[in-house]
Amino acid sequence: MPISDPKPHEPGRDCPLCPRLVQYRHEQRKLHPDWFNAPVPTFGSDDARLLIAGLAPGVAGANRTGRPFTGDFAGELLYGTLIHFGFAKGEFKADPKDGLTLKDTMIANAVRCVPPQNKPLPVEIRTCNGFLRARIDALPKLTAIVALGRIAHDGVLTALGARKSAHPFSHGGEHQLGEVRLFDSYHCSRYNTNTGVLTPEMFRVVFGRVRAYLDSV
C-alpha cells in the first residue's frame, strides 16, 4: 500500500490513493488554507477495547478540525453519549484543543478523506479499507466495535474477513465476529436525527449495551 506515513493504519497527509478525493482535498486547501484538509487520523488510545467506526470526515467538521466528529452536529451527540457512558471524559467543545479524552476507546472512519457531498464511491471505500484493517489489527485489546451506519458496518466486515450476507446491518444489531462483538447503529448525523431515523435515546441504548458487554467480559 503506497502511503507516505510509515504506520500502515494512518495514511499520510498527502495520501495519493483516491484521485477524486485528492482533487477535492486540493480544492478545499485553496478555499480554506487554515483548515486541516487531510486524511483525518484516528483518535483515542492504542490499548482501547472499543473501536467506533464512522463513515468519513464532514467537510466543515473533521476535515476542518482534524479530529473525528469534531466541528459538526454528529460530534455533539456522539461525544455526549460517550461521556455519559464513561467512554470519554472532559467537555466537548467541538475543538481539538478542548481537552476531551477518550477512555478505553478509539474512533476511526471507514474513509479517512472528506468526499464530495459526503458520499464516498465504492472504489474509495475499498481502497481505504486497508487502513481500517490495519487499525483493527493494531489494537491488541479490541473487544467491541460500534459501526455508525451501513458503510462503516460493511467496512468492518470486510476488514475482518466476514461475509456481509451472514451479518446484515440493522440498528441495534449485534454480531459476534471471532473475539470481537460488532454493534450496529444508524449514523448520528443531523439528517438522521432531524428526520427521526435516529433519536438520542436510540443511540444511548446501543452504547448502553456496549457498556454492559465490556463490563461483563
Summary of the structure (lengths in Angstrom):
residues: 217
radius of gyration: 16.1
end to end distance: 35.2
largest distance: 49.7
contacts: 717
relative contact order: 0.16
helix: 37%
strand: 14%
